[in-house]
Structures are given as C-alpha cells and as structure tokens.
Amino acid sequence: MKIIIPMAGRGSRLRPHTLTVPKPLVPIAGKPMVQRLVEDLSASFVGQIEEIAFIIGDFGEQVKTDLIAIAESLGAKGSVYTQHEPLGTAHAILCAKESMSGPAFVAFADTLFKADFSVEDDVDGMIWVQKVEDPSAFGVVKVDENNIITDFVEKSPVFVSDMAIVGIYYFKDSGILKDELQYLLDNDIKDKGEFQLTNGLENMKGKGMRFKPGTVEEWLDCGNKASVVYTNSRMLELKKEKEDLIHDSVVLENSVVIAPCYIGKDTVVKNSIIGPHVSIGNNSNIENSVINNSVIQNNTSVKNANLENSMLGNLVEFEGKKSEISIGDYSVSR
C-alpha cells in the first residue's frame, strides 16, 4: 500500500501561521497535521505502508526533510514532488505519477478525521464521505440501492446529494487512476477551469469500475485559527489514552496541568495553570500564566498572561495580557 498526499496549498485562511510553514505541518496535539493523517491511515491498514508520496509547493528543503522523516517513522519510503502551479486536484495528484502503482490511499492533507479507513476488496476503490447540511461547496457522490457510487459531482449549485467527499480515497490499482488523470491533462478536460479528480473518477466508473463510500464519524477542519484550536482539543481527547502527551523532560514548578494537554520536550512551566485542551511545543517557557484551549508552538515564551482560544506560533514572546489571540512566528507582544 502507498499513501499519496497532495499538500501544495499554502493555507491562506490560517495566516499568519502559514507564512513560514505550510498548513499540513502546523502541529495538532504535538504532531504535524499531515503526520496525524498518515498515522491514522496506516493504523487502519493491516499490511505494510510501502511509500508515502507528498506533493508540495515551493516550501524549501527543510520541509522536504521533515516529510521524509515522517514517512520513515512509519517504516515507509518518503518521496516528495513539487506542484509548481495550482491547476486542480487531478493535476496535483498526477505530480506523483512516478509513485502511482498498485493499491494506494490518496489523502488531501488539510483536514483530520475520526474514521475507520479499512478497505473492502470487492470494489475497485472507496471514497470517504460525510453528510453535510450545505453540499454546494463540496464534491458529492450519489449511490444506488447496493451502496455503489453512481455519480461524482463537483460543487454543484443545485442539490445533487448531501454526501460530501471529505478528501480521502482508496484505489485498488492507482496505475489506472494515473492513466485517467493523464488523459484529462492530455486532452485539456477541465471543470470550473481546473483539472478535477472527480472527472477522472467519472471516467473510471464509466468503464465499469465500482466504488463504494466509506463514512467518517467526525470531520475536523483546520482551515483557520478557531478550527485549529477546536481540532487540537478534539485530537487531545481522542489520543489521551493512546499517547504519552507530556514529555519526560518537561519541568513543572508550582504548576497544575488539567488533562488532556500536550507539553513538548524541554518545556518549563512555572507558577501556572495549563489546560484543559492546551498544546505547548518544545523548548517553550510558561510563567505566571493561566492557559486553556490554546495551541502554542516551539521555542515560545508566555509570561503573566491569561490565554483562552488562542494560537501562538514559533519563537513568540508574549507577556502581560488577558486575550484571545492569534500570533504568528517570530513575534513579540508585551
């Protein structure tokens, strides 16, 4: 099994936190969003994940190194490809065509899920969906009485179905998907000005391939500060029995931690109350503060503060305020 992760978007709605790192590397409960995604996909698959292929924008060499390390932590080969211009979902996936053979998950790395990603052998693929109140902003599927997908529709202004595609797919043979996406590009077949994966899926269905929907219990958005803070709190709840969330090197001095919280390596907390639902990265320093329901990244200092529903980036210095804030990397606020 392979996992293909298109993640070339910069995440403009999450600025300023995506000015220095791409959105899929923003930490959720102490791990980059994309790492949590591939770990959950891997955990649902009984066999070995052979390769994880990431499709990125112009994010720099450090991002490539970090992504390869994520793949290798799961015992897989890491491959990194670059999408130089945003030409649609089909184009993004096809950037990894050298890795497209055999069974594969395709997962867009901008949301997280609580779901069972086990696959069924009696179909050619699976597409995970969730029912939504307003499907006009999503690609959707329709199914027949046997729960086989009959239609893939991309963001229809008129109601077609409320079964929204969440961005996770399984293909028994990703080589067939590669050929269908290449056909779209070779023949300049676009929908709404871009090369769309749903067009490739329609072509595959038209040739007799059968797809079933999978369902997710919970769809966790990470599009802006508020949704990241909420997703962080949910992930802490989901992982609190499965992961050691407070590193052994953490120093707690005259402080209280209300679980669940994540506190990273070599962080020092003095005279403070932390939690619930707080994530603090590595090498940070918290003093004389009360913090709940917030995300604080690496190498950040917080003093004499009362923070709630907040998000602080890396290398931030924040002091002396009662606030609900969003501060990007390398900022100072006193």
BADREN-802927 format. One record per atom (N, C-alpha, C, O, CB): residue in three letters; y negated, x, z. Coordinates in steps of 0.2 Angstrom, whole numbers, plus 5000, padded with zeros to 4 digits. Last residue first. Glycine has a CB too. Layout:
BEGIN
ALAYXZ
...
END
This chain:
BEGIN
ARG478750215121
ARG478550215128
ARG478050165130
ARG477850165136
ARG478350295130
SER479850255109
SER479450195111
SER479350205119
SER479850205122
SER479750135109
VAL480250345094
VAL480050345101
VAL479650285103
VAL479150275100
VAL479650415102
SER481650365083
SER481050335085
SER480950345093
SER481350355096
SER481150255084
TYR482850405076
TYR482350455077
TYR481650415079
TYR481150445077
TYR482250485071
ASP483350245069
ASP483450315071
ASP482850355072
ASP482350335069
ASP483950345066
GLY482550085074
GLY482950125070
GLY483050195073
GLY482750215078
GLY482750125063
ILE482649945085
ILE482350015084
ILE482750055080
ILE483350065082
ILE482050045090
SER482349795091
SER482749825085
SER482349895083
SER481849885080
SER482849775079
ILE482349705106
ILE482049745101
ILE482549765096
ILE483149765097
ILE481749805104
GLU481749615119
GLU482249605114
GLU482049645108
GLU481549615104
GLU482449525113
SER481249695134
SER481149675127
SER481849655124
SER482349665127
SER480949735124
LYS480249775145
LYS480749715145
LYS480749685138
LYS480149655136
LYS480549665151
LYS480049955146
LYS479949885143
LYS480449835145
LYS481049855145
LYS479749895136
GLY480250095148
GLY479750055152
GLY479649985149
GLY479049975149
GLY479250095153
GLU480750185133
GLU480550185140
GLU480150125142
GLU479650115139
GLU480250255142
PHE481750275122
PHE481450205124
PHE481350205131
PHE481850215135
PHE481950145121
GLU482150375109
GLU481850375116
GLU481550315117
GLU480950295114
GLU481450435117
VAL483550395098
VAL482950355100
VAL482750375107
VAL483250385112
VAL483150275099
LEU484650445092
LEU484150485093
LEU483450445095
LEU482950465092
LEU484050535088
ASN485150295082
ASN485250365085
ASN484650395086
ASN484150395083
ASN485650405080
GLY484450135087
GLY484850175083
GLY485050245086
GLY485050245093
GLY484450195077
LEU484749985096
LEU484350045096
LEU484850095092
LEU485450095093
LEU484250075103
MET484549815098
MET484949865094
MET484449925094
MET483949925091
MET485149835087
SER484749675110
SER484449725106
SER484849775103
SER485449775104
SER483949765112
ASN484949575120
ASN485049555112
ASN484649605108
ASN484249595104
ASN484749485111
GLU483949655131
GLU484449605130
GLU484449585123
GLU483849585120
GLU484249545134
LEU483449775144
LEU483549755137
LEU484049705136
LEU484549705140
LEU483749825133
ASN482249845153
ASN482649785153
ASN482849765146
ASN482349725144
ASN482349735158
ALA482050015158
ALA482049965153
ALA482449905155
ALA482949915159
ALA482249995146
ASN482050155163
ASN481550105166
ASN481550045161
ASN480950015160
ASN480950135167
LYS482550225148
LYS482350235155
LYS481950175157
LYS481450155153
LYS482050305156
VAL483750295136
VAL483450225138
VAL483250235146
VAL483650255150
VAL483850165137
SER484050395123
SER483850395129
SER483550325131
SER483050305127
SER483450455131
THR485450435112
THR484850395113
THR484750395121
THR485150395125
THR484950325110
ASN486550485105
ASN486050535107
ASN485350495109
ASN484850515107
ASN485950585102
ASN487050335096
ASN487150405099
ASN486550445100
ASN486050435097
ASN487650445094
GLN486550165100
GLN486950215096
GLN486950285099
GLN486750295105
GLN486750225089
ILE486850015107
ILE486450075107
ILE486850135104
ILE487450135106
ILE486250095115
VAL486749845107
VAL487049905104
VAL486549955104
VAL486049955102
VAL487249885097
SER486949715119
SER486549755115
SER486949815112
SER487549825115
SER485949785119
ASN487149635132
ASN487249605125
ASN486849645120
ASN486349615116
ASN486949535125
ASN486049715143
ASN486649665142
ASN486549645134
ASN486049645131
ASN486649605146
ILE485449825155
ILE485549815148
ILE486149765147
ILE486649775150
ILE485649885144
VAL484249895165
VAL484749835165
VAL484849815158
VAL484349805154
VAL484449775169
SER483950055172
SER483850005167
SER484449955168
SER484949965171
SER483950035160
ASN483950195177
ASN483550145180
ASN483450085175
ASN482850055174
ASN482850175182
GLU484450275162
GLU484250275168
GLU483850215170
GLU483450195167
GLU483850345169
ILE485650345150
ILE485350275153
ILE485150285160
ILE485550305164
ILE485850215152
ASN485950435137
ASN485750435143
ASN485350375145
ASN484850355142
ASN485250505145
SER487250495126
SER486650455127
SER486550455135
SER486950475139
SER486750385125
ASN488450545120
ASN487850585122
ASN487250555123
ASN486650575121
ASN487750645116
ASN488950405109
ASN489050465113
ASN488350505115
ASN487850495112
ASN489450515108
GLY488350235112
GLY488650285109
GLY488750345113
GLY488650345119
GLY488350295102
ILE488750075120
ILE488250135120
ILE488650195117
ILE489250205119
ILE488050155127
SER488749905119
SER489049965117
SER488550025117
SER487950015114
SER489249955109
VAL488949765130
VAL488549825128
VAL488949875125
VAL489449895128
VAL488149845134
HIS489449655136
HIS489449655129
HIS488849705127
HIS488449695123
HIS489249585126
PRO488649615152
PRO489249625148
PRO489049635141
PRO488449625139
PRO489749565148
GLY487949785154
GLY488449735152
GLY488249665155
GLY487849655159
GLY489149755155
ILE487449885167
ILE487649885160
ILE488149825159
ILE488649825162
ILE487949955157
ILE486249945178
ILE486749885177
ILE486849875169
ILE486449865165
ILE486549825180
SER485950105185
SER485850055180
SER486349995181
SER486950005184
SER485850085173
ASN485850235190
ASN485450185193
ASN485350125188
ASN484850095188
ASN484850215195
LYS486350315175
LYS486150325182
LYS485750255184
LYS485350235180
LYS485750385183
VAL487550375164
VAL487250315166
VAL487050315174
VAL487450325178
VAL487650245165
VAL487850475150
VAL487650475158
VAL487350415159
VAL486850395156
VAL487250535160
THR489150515139
THR488550475141
THR488450475148
THR488950475152
THR488650405138
ASP490250585134
ASP489750625137
ASP489050585138
ASP488550615139
ASP489550685133
LYS490750455123
LYS490850525126
LYS490250555128
LYS489750555125
LYS491250565120
GLY490250285126
GLY490550345122
GLY490550405126
GLY490250415132
GLY490150355116
ILE490750125131
ILE490250185133
ILE490550245130
ILE491150265132
ILE490150185140
TYR490749955129
TYR490950025126
TYR490450075128
TYR489850065127
TYR491050015118
CYS491249825140
CYS490749865137
CYS491149925134
CYS491649945136
CYS490249885142
PRO491649655146
PRO491849715142
PRO491249755139
PRO490749725137
PRO492249695136
ALA491149725162
ALA491549725156
ALA491449655152
ALA491349605155
ALA492249735158
ILE489849795169
ILE490149725169
ILE490449725162
ILE490149715157
ILE489549675169
VAL489549935179
VAL489749915172
VAL490049845172
VAL490649845175
VAL490149965168
VAL488350005189
VAL488849945188
VAL488949935181
VAL488449925177
VAL488649885192
SER487950155198
SER487850105192
SER488450055192
SER488950075195
SER487750145185
ASN487850285204
ASN487550225207
ASN487350165202
ASN486850145201
ASN486850245210
GLU488350355189
GLU488050365195
GLU487650315198
GLU487150295195
GLU487550435195
LEU489550395178
LEU489250335181
LEU488950355188
LEU489350375192
LEU489750275181
VAL489850485164
VAL489650495171
VAL489250425173
VAL488750405170
VAL489150555171
VAL491250495153
VAL490650455155
VAL490550475162
VAL490950465167
VAL490750385154
SER492450555149
SER491950595151
SER491250565153
SER490750595155
SER491750645145
ASP493350445146
ASP493450485152
ASP492850525154
ASP492750535160
ASP494050525151
HIS492450305139
HIS492750375138
HIS492750405145
HIS492350395149
HIS492350415133
ILE492950145138
ILE492450185142
ILE492750255142
ILE493350265145
ILE492350165149
LEU493950075131
LEU493250065129
LEU492750115132
LEU492150115130
LEU493049995130
ASP495450085125
ASP495050115131
ASP494350115129
ASP494150155124
ASP495350185133
GLU496049925118
GLU495749995118
GLU495450015124
GLU495249975128
GLU495249995112
LYS496649805122
LYS496949845117
LYS496749915116
LYS497049965114
LYS496949815110
GLU495849725129
GLU496449735131
GLU496849785127
GLU497449805129
GLU496849665131
LYS494649715121
LYS494649745128
LYS495249755131
LYS495349795135
LYS494249695132
LYS494549665108
LYS494849735109
LYS494849755116
LYS495149815118
LYS494449785105
LEU493849545109
LEU494449555106
LEU494849615107
LEU495449615107
LEU494349545098
GLU492649585116
GLU493149535119
GLU493849545116
GLU494349535119
GLU492849465118
LEU492149675106
LEU492249695113
LEU492749645116
LEU493249675120
LEU491649705117
MET491949575096
MET492349635095
MET492549665102
MET493149685103
MET492149685090
ARG490849505101
ARG491549475100
ARG492049525099
ARG492649515101
ARG491549425093
SER489849595102
SER490049565108
SER490749525107
SER491249535111
SER489549505110
ASN489649635088
ASN489849685093
ASN490149645100
ASN490649675102
ASN489249725095
THR489249505083
THR489949535081
THR490149585086
THR490749595088
THR489849565074
TYR487949505090
TYR488449455091
TYR489149475089
TYR489649465093
TYR488349385087
VAL487349615084
VAL487449615091
VAL487949565093
VAL488349575098
VAL486749595094
VAL487449575070
VAL487749635073
VAL487849635080
VAL488449655083
VAL487449705071
SER486649465070
SER487349455069
SER487749515071
SER488249515073
SER487449445061
ALA485349525073
ALA485649475078
ALA486349465077
ALA486749455081
ALA485249405077
LYS485149615062
LYS485249635069
LYS485549585074
LYS486049605078
LYS484549655072
ASN486249565049
ASN485649585052
ASN485749595059
ASN486249595062
ASN485149525051
GLY487549555044
GLY487049565040
GLY486349585042
GLY485949615039
GLY486949495036
CYS488949545048
CYS488549595051
CYS487949615046
CYS487749665045
CYS488949665051
ASP489949405054
ASP489449435049
ASP489149495052
ASP489049495058
ASP488949385047
LEU491549365055
LEU491049395059
LEU490549435054
LEU490749485051
LEU491349445064
TRP492649235056
TRP492249275051
TRP491649305054
TRP491149265056
TRP492149235044
GLU494149195062
GLU493449205064
GLU493149255059
GLU493449305057
GLU493349235071
GLU495349165056
GLU495249125062
GLU494449135063
GLU494149085065
GLU495649155068
VAL495649155038
VAL495449195044
VAL495249145050
VAL494949095049
VAL494849235042
THR497049135027
THR496449105031
THR496249155037
THR496749185039
THR496649035034
GLY497449155010
GLY497549165017
GLY496949145021
GLY496449135018
GLY497649245018
PRO497949064995
PRO497449085000
PRO497749105007
PRO498249075009
PRO496949025001
LYS498949144982
LYS498849094987
LYS498249114992
LYS498049174992
LYS499549094992
PHE499149154964
PHE498849174970
PHE498849114976
PHE498749054974
PHE498149194969
ARG500049204950
ARG500049154955
ARG499649184962
ARG499949234964
ARG500749124957
MET499849214933
MET499949254939
MET499749194944
MET499249154944
MET499449314940
GLY499649164920
GLY500249144924
GLY500349174930
GLY500849164934
GLY500849154920
LYS498449194914
LYS499049224911
LYS499749214915
LYS500249244914
LYS498949304910
GLY497549134922
GLY497649104915
GLY498349134912
GLY498549104907
GLY497049114911
LYS497549224932
LYS497849164933
LYS497949124927
LYS498549094926
LYS497349114937
MET496849324926
MET497449344928
MET497849274929
MET498449264928
MET497449384935
ASN495549264923
ASN495949284918
ASN496749304920
ASN497149284916
ASN495649354915
GLU495149244937
GLU495249184932
GLU495749204926
GLU496149164924
GLU494649154930
LEU494949374941
LEU495449334944
LEU495649274940
LEU496249254939
LEU495249314951
GLY493849414933
GLY494549444932
GLY495149404935
GLY495649404932
GLY494449514935
ASN492949324938
ASN493149314931
ASN493749354930
ASN494249324926
ASN492549344927
THR492849374951
THR493149304950
THR493349294943
THR493749254941
THR492649254953
LEU492149494950
LEU492849494951
LEU493249424950
LEU493749424947
LEU493049514958
GLN490949504937
GLN491149474943
GLN491949474944
GLN492349464939
GLN490949404943
PHE489549594932
PHE490249584931
PHE490649564937
PHE490549594943
PHE490549654929
GLU488049494931
GLU488449544933
GLU489149534931
GLU489349484930
GLU488349544941
GLY487349374926
GLY487049444925
GLY487449504928
GLY487249564927
GLY486349454928
LYS488049264929
LYS487449274933
LYS487249354932
LYS486949374937
LYS487549254940
ASP489449354923
ASP489249294926
ASP488649304930
ASP488649344935
ASP489849264930
LYS489949444908
LYS489649434914
LYS489549364917
LYS489549314913
LYS488949474914
ILE490749544898
ILE490849474900
ILE490549474907
ILE490849504912
ILE491549454900
ASP490849654889
ASP490249634892
ASP490249564894
ASP489749524893
ASP489649644887
ASN492049714886
ASN491849654882
ASN491149624884
ASN490949574882
ASN492349604881
ASP492249814895
ASP492349824888
ASP492049774884
ASP491749784878
ASP493049844886
LEU492249734907
LEU491649784905
LEU491649804898
LEU491149804895
LEU491849844910
LEU493349654906
LEU492749624907
LEU492149674905
LEU491649654901
LEU492649604914
TYR494349754905
TYR494249704899
TYR493549674900
TYR493249664895
TYR494849654899
GLN494349804918
GLN494149844912
GLN493949804906
GLN493449824902
GLN494649904910
LEU494849704924
LEU494149714926
LEU493949764920
LEU493349754918
LEU494149754932
GLU496149704919
GLU495749644918
GLU495049654920
GLU494649634916
GLU496049584923
ASP496649834924
ASP496649814916
ASP496149754915
ASP495749754910
ASP497349804914
LYS496549814938
LYS496149864934
LYS496049854927
LYS495549854924
LYS496549934935
LEU497549714940
LEU496849704941
LEU496449754937
LEU495949734935
LEU496749704949
ILE498649794936
ILE498549734932
ILE497749714933
ILE497449704929
ILE498949674934
GLY498649884947
GLY498549904940
GLY498349854935
GLY498049864930
GLY499149944938
SER498949814958
SER498249824957
SER498149854950
SER497549854948
SER497949874962
ASP500149704961
ASP500049764957
ASP499349774955
ASP499049734951
ASP500449754950
LYS499849624972
LYS500549654972
LYS500549714967
LYS500849764968
LYS501049604969
PHE498349624981
PHE498649614974
PHE499349654974
PHE499349714976
PHE498149654969
TYR497249534991
TYR497949574991
TYR498149564984
TYR498149504981
TYR498449554996
TYR495649534998
TYR496049514993
TYR496749564994
TYR496649614996
TYR495749524986
ILE494149485006
ILE494749515007
ILE495349495002
ILE495449435002
ILE495049515014
GLY493049395005
GLY492949465003
GLY493549515004
GLY493549575004
GLY492449495006
VAL493049265007
VAL492749305013
VAL492749375011
VAL492349415014
VAL493149295019
ILE492749124998
ILE493049184998
ILE492749235003
ILE492149245002
ILE493149214991
ALA492748955005
ALA492449015003
ALA492849075004
ALA493149095008
ALA491749025008
MET493148805002
MET493548865004
MET493248925001
MET493348944996
MET494248855001
ASP492548694998
ASP492248725004
ASP492648785006
ASP492548805012
ASP492148675009
SER492148664980
SER492648674986
SER492248704992
SER491748734991
SER493248724984
VAL491048624973
VAL491748634970
VAL492248634975
VAL492848594974
VAL491748694965
PHE489448554971
PHE490048564976
PHE490748564971
PHE490848524967
PHE490148504981
VAL488348664962
VAL488648594963
VAL489248604967
VAL489648654966
VAL488748554957
PRO488048794961
PRO487548754964
PRO487748684965
PRO487448644969
PRO486948754960
SER489348914965
SER489148854961
SER488648814965
SER488648804971
SER489748814960
LYS489949054966
LYS489249024969
LYS488948974964
LYS488448974961
LYS488749084969
GLU491249054955
GLU490749104958
GLU490049064960
GLU489649044955
GLU490549164954
VAL492849004958
VAL492148984955
VAL491649024959
VAL491649034965
VAL492048904956
PHE494448984953
PHE494049034956
PHE493349014953
PHE493249024947
PHE494249114955
ASP495848874954
ASP495148894951
ASP494848944956
ASP494848934962
ASP494748824950
THR497048864960
THR496948834953
THR496348854950
THR496248864944
THR497048764953
ILE498148934971
ILE497548934969
ILE497448914961
ILE497848944957
ILE497148994970
ILE499348834979
ILE499248884974
ILE498548874972
ILE498348824970
ILE499748884969
ASN499848734988
ASN499348784990
ASN499348844986
ASN499248904988
ASN499648804997
ASN500348634981
ASN500848684984
ASN500448744987
ASN500748794988
ASN501248704978
GLU499348554976
GLU499748524982
GLU500248574985
GLU500448564990
GLU500148464979
ASP498048684973
ASP498448624971
ASP498948604977
ASP498848624983
ASP498948634965
VAL496348734977
VAL497148744977
VAL497448674975
VAL497148624975
VAL497348764984
LYS494948834973
LYS495248764974
LYS496048774973
LYS496248824970
LYS495048714968
VAL493748944981
VAL494348934977
VAL494548854978
VAL494348824983
VAL494948974980
VAL492149024978
VAL492548974982
VAL493248974978
VAL493248994972
VAL492248914983
GLY490749134983
GLY491349114978
GLY491849074982
GLY491949084988
GLY491649184975
PHE489349054991
PHE489949094991
PHE490349084984
PHE490249034981
PHE490349074997
ALA488248974992
ALA488149044992
ALA488749084992
ALA488649154992
ALA487749064999
SER488848844993
SER488448864987
SER488248934987
SER488148964981
SER487748824987
PRO489448795004
PRO489848845000
PRO489448864994
PRO489648914990
PRO490448814997
ASP489148755019
ASP488748755013
ASP489048815009
ASP488848875010
ASP487948775015
GLU490148755029
GLU489848695028
GLU489448695021
GLU489348645018
GLU489348685033
VAL491848825024
VAL491148835026
VAL490748765025
VAL490948725021
VAL490748895023
LYS493448895027
LYS493048835026
LYS492348845029
LYS492248865034
LYS493348775028
GLN493849055021
GLN493749005027
GLN493248955024
GLN492848955020
GLN493349055032
VAL495149155014
VAL494549115013
VAL494449085020
VAL494849085025
VAL494749055008
TRP495949285005
TRP495749255011
TRP495149215011
TRP494649235008
TRP495649315016
ILE497049284992
ILE496349284993
ILE496249255000
ILE496349195001
ILE495949254987
MET498449374986
MET498249324991
MET497449334991
MET497249394990
MET498549334998
GLY499749384972
GLY499149404976
GLY498949354981
GLY499149294981
GLY498549424972
ASP500849334967
ASP500549394964
ASP499949424968
ASP499749484967
ASP500349384957
VAL502049274978
VAL501549264974
VAL501249334972
VAL501449384974
VAL500949224978
ASP503049304987
ASP503249254982
ASP502649244977
ASP502749194973
ASP503449194985
ASP502749384998
ASP503049414992
ASP503149364986
ASP503349394981
ASP503649444994
GLU501249385007
GLU501849345005
GLU502049374999
GLU501649394994
GLU501649275004
VAL500549485021
VAL500549465014
VAL501249425012
VAL501749445016
VAL500449525009
SER499449485035
SER500149495032
SER500149455025
SER499849405024
SER500649465037
PHE498249475042
PHE498249495035
PHE498949515032
PHE498949555027
PHE497749555034
ASP497549365052
ASP498249385050
ASP498249405043
ASP498149365039
ASP498849335052
ALA495949395060
ALA496449365055
ALA497049395055
ALA497149455057
ALA496049365048
LYS494349405063
LYS494949395067
LYS495449355062
LYS495349295061
LYS494849355073
PHE493349525054
PHE493749465054
PHE494249465060
PHE494449515062
PHE494049455048
LEU491749575047
LEU492349585051
LEU492649525052
LEU492349465051
LEU492249625057
THR490849635032
THR490949585037
THR491649605041
THR492049645038
THR491049515034
ASP490749725023
ASP490149705026
ASP490249655031
ASP489749625034
ASP489649685020
ALA491649795013
ALA491549815020
ALA490849795023
ALA490549835025
ALA491649895020
PHE492949705005
PHE492249725005
PHE491949735012
PHE492049695016
PHE491749665001
ALA494449755000
ALA494149735005
ALA493349755005
ALA493249815005
ALA494449745012
VAL496049744993
VAL495349754991
VAL494949724996
VAL494949664997
VAL495149724984
PHE497649814995
PHE497149764998
PHE496449794994
PHE496349854993
PHE497049775005
ALA498949834983
ALA498349854986
ALA497949794990
ALA497949744987
ALA497849894981
PRO500349904975
PRO500049854979
PRO499449874983
PRO499449934985
PRO500549824984
GLY500050004960
GLY500449974965
GLY500049924969
GLY499549904968
GLY500650034969
SER498450074957
SER499150064955
SER499550044961
SER499350064967
SER499450134952
MET496950144957
MET497250074956
MET497950074953
MET497950074947
MET496750034953
SER496350254958
SER496750244963
SER497050174963
SER497450154967
SER496350244970
GLU495550264946
GLU496050314947
GLU496550304953
GLU497050324953
GLU495650384948
LYS494550154949
LYS495150144945
LYS495750194945
LYS496250184944
LYS494950134937
ALA493450134957
ALA494050174960
ALA494650164956
ALA495250164958
ALA494150144967
CYS492650064949
CYS492450134950
CYS493050174954
CYS493050234953
CYS491850134955
LEU493149934950
LEU493349974945
LEU493150054945
LEU493450094942
LEU493149954938
ILE492349884960
ILE493049894962
ILE493349944956
ILE493649994958
ILE493449834961
ALA491049874954
ALA491149914960
ALA491849934961
ALA492049994962
ALA490849874966
HIS491349784943
HIS491149854942
HIS491249894948
HIS491449954947
HIS490449854939
ALA491549664951
ALA492149694946
ALA491949764945
ALA492449814945
ALA492149654940
THR490349644957
THR490949664961
THR491449694957
THR491849734959
THR491149594964
GLY488949724949
GLY489349674951
GLY489949694954
GLY490149754955
GLY489549634945
LEU488149834947
LEU488249794941
LEU488749744943
LEU489049714938
LEU488549844936
PRO487149954953
PRO487449884956
PRO487549834950
PRO487049804948
PRO487049854961
GLU487550124950
GLU487050064949
GLU487449994950
GLU488049994949
GLU486750064942
HIS488550214954
HIS487850234953
HIS487350174952
HIS486750194953
HIS487850284947
GLN489750224965
GLN489450174960
GLN488750184960
GLN488350184964
GLN489650094963
THR490950344968
THR490250334968
THR490050274963
THR490250284957
THR489750394967
TYR492350374979
TYR492050364972
TYR491350334973
TYR491150304978
TYR492450314968
VAL493550454988
VAL492850424988
VAL492550424981
VAL492550484978
VAL492350474993
SER495050444998
SER494650454991
SER494050424991
SER493950364994
SER495150434985
GLY496150495009
GLY495550475008
GLY495250495001
GLY495250545000
GLY495050495014
LYS497850455013
LYS497450495009
LYS496750465009
LYS496750405008
LYS497750515002
ALA498250415030
ALA498250395023
ALA497750455020
ALA497350485023
ALA497950335022
GLY498350415044
GLY498850445041
GLY498850435033
GLY499350435030
GLY499550415043
LEU497150365050
LEU497750315049
LEU498350345045
LEU498750305043
LEU497450255046
SER496350475049
SER496550455056
SER497150405056
SER497450385061
SER495950425059
GLU496150475035
GLU496650525038
GLU496850505045
GLU497350525047
GLU496350595038
ALA495050385035
ALA495750375031
ALA496250415034
ALA496850395035
ALA495650385024
ILE494150445042
ILE494350385044
ILE495050365041
ILE495450345044
ILE493850325042
ALA493850565035
ALA494150565041
ALA494450505044
ALA494950505047
ALA493650595046
ILE493250505023
ILE493950535023
ILE494250545029
ILE494850535030
ILE493850605019
LEU492050465029
LEU492550415027
LEU493250445026
LEU493750415028
LEU492350385020
ASP491450585033
ASP491650535038
ASP492150485036
ASP492650465039
ASP491050505040
THR491250645020
THR491750675025
THR491950625031
THR492550625033
THR491350735028
LYS490350555015
LYS491050565012
LYS491550595017
LYS492150575017
LYS490950605005
VAL489350575023
VAL489650505023
VAL490350515020
VAL490850485022
VAL489250455019
GLN488950705020
GLN489250685027
GLN489550625027
GLN490050615030
GLN488650685032
GLU488450695007
GLU489150725008
GLU489350715015
GLU489950705016
GLU489050805007
GLY487650535002
GLY487750605004
GLY488350635006
GLY488850595007
GLY487250615010
PHE487550414996
PHE487550415003
PHE487550485006
PHE487450495012
PHE488050375006
ASP487450324983
ASP487250394984
ASP487050404991
ASP486450404993
ASP486550414980
GLY488750214987
GLY488150234983
GLY488050304984
GLY488450344986
GLY487550184985
ILE490550204986
ILE489950214990
ILE489350214985
ILE489450224979
ILE489950274994
ILE492150154989
ILE491650154983
ILE490950154987
ILE490850104990
ILE491750094978
PHE493650224995
PHE492950204996
PHE492550204990
PHE492550264987
PHE492650235003
ALA495350204997
ALA494850224992
ALA494150194994
ALA494150124994
ALA495050214985
ILE496650265006
ILE496150225006
ILE495550245002
ILE495350305003
ILE495850215014
GLU498450265004
GLU497750295002
GLU497250245003
GLU497350185003
GLU497750304994
GLU499550215010
GLU499650275007
GLU498950305005
GLU498850365006
GLU499950265000
ILE500150145025
ILE499550145020
ILE499550215017
ILE499450265020
ILE498850125024
GLN501850095026
GLN501350145027
GLN500750135022
GLN500850115016
GLN501650215025
GLY502249925032
GLY502349995030
GLY501750045030
GLY501350035034
GLY502549985022
VAL501649815038
VAL502249845041
VAL502349915039
VAL502449955043
VAL502849805040
PHE499949765041
PHE500449785036
PHE501049825039
PHE500849875043
PHE500149825030
SER499049745051
SER499449685048
SER499949705043
SER500349665042
SER498949645045
ALA498549875053
ALA498949845058
ALA499349785056
ALA499849765059
ALA498449825064
SER497749885041
SER498349925042
SER498749895048
SER499449905047
SER498149995044
LEU496749795044
LEU497149785038
LEU497749825039
LEU498349795038
LEU496749805032
ASP496149855056
ASP496449785056
ASP496949775050
ASP497449745051
ASP495949735056
GLU495749975050
GLU496249975056
GLU496549905056
GLU497149905057
GLU495849995062
VAL494749935041
VAL495349965039
VAL495949965044
VAL496549965042
VAL495250035036
LEU493749885050
LEU494049845045
LEU494749875043
LEU495249835042
LEU493649835039
ARG493449985058
ARG493749925061
ARG494049885056
ARG494649865057
ARG493249885065
GLN492850065048
GLN493450095052
GLN493850035055
GLN494450025055
GLN493250145057
VAL491749995045
VAL492250005040
VAL492950025043
VAL493450015041
VAL492050055034
MET490950005057
MET491249935054
MET491749945050
MET492249915050
MET490649905051
PRO491350135068
PRO491050115062
PRO491350045059
PRO491950045060
PRO491050165056
LYS491550095085
LYS491850125079
LYS491450095073
LYS491250045073
LYS492550105079
GLY490950035096
GLY491050105096
GLY491450135090
GLY491550195090
GLY491550115102
ALA490649905093
ALA491149915099
ALA491349995098
ALA491950005100
ALA491749865099
ILE490249965078
ILE490349895081
ILE490849915087
ILE491449935085
ILE490649845076
PRO489050065070
PRO489550055074
PRO489649985077
PRO489149955079
PRO489550105080
VAL488850075052
VAL488550055058
VAL489050045063
VAL489550005062
VAL488049995057
LEU489450095040
LEU489550155045
LEU489150135052
LEU489150175057
LEU489350215043
PRO489149995032
PRO489849995034
PRO489950055039
PRO490450055043
PRO490250005029
LYS487750025029
LYS487949975034
LYS488649985036
LYS488749975042
LYS487749905031
PRO487350205029
PRO487550145025
PRO487850095030
PRO488050115036
PRO488050155020
VAL485950275037
VAL486650275036
VAL486850205033
VAL486450155034
VAL487050275043
THR484550265037
THR484850335037
THR485650335036
THR485950385035
THR484750365044
LEU484250135036
LEU483850185032
LEU484150255032
LEU484050295027
LEU483150185035
THR484950045043
THR485250065037
THR484850115033
THR485050125027
THR485550005033
HIS484050005053
HIS484650035055
HIS485050065049
HIS485550105050
HIS485149995059
PRO482949925051
PRO482949995049
PRO483550035051
PRO483550095050
PRO482350035053
ARG483949835040
ARG483449895041
ARG483149875047
ARG482949815049
ARG482949895035
LEU484849735036
LEU484949775043
LEU484449825044
LEU484549865049
LEU485649795043
ARG484549705023
ARG484449655029
ARG484449685036
ARG484249655041
ARG484849595028
SER485049805016
SER484349805017
SER484149755022
SER483649765026
SER483949785010
GLY486249885013
GLY486149835018
GLY485449825020
GLY485249845026
GLY486549865024
ARG486649965002
ARG486349995007
ARG486249945013
ARG486049975019
ARG485650015005
GLY488249954994
GLY487649924996
GLY487349955002
GLY487649985006
GLY487649844997
ALA489550004992
ALA488950044989
ALA488250014991
ALA487750044990
ALA489050044982
MET490849984995
MET490349985001
MET489750014998
MET489450055002
MET490650015007
PRO492549934992
PRO491849934989
PRO491349934995
PRO491349884999
PRO491749884984
ILE493949994996
ILE493449975000
ILE492749984996
ILE492450034996
ILE493350005007
ILE495649974995
ILE495049994991
ILE494449954994
ILE494449894995
ILE495149964984
ILE497150035001
ILE496649995003
ILE496050014999
ILE495850074999
ILE496449995010
LYS498950024996
LYS498250054996
LYS497750004998
LYS497849944998
LYS498150084989
MET500650045000
MET500050005000
MET499450045000
MET499350095003
MET500049955006
END
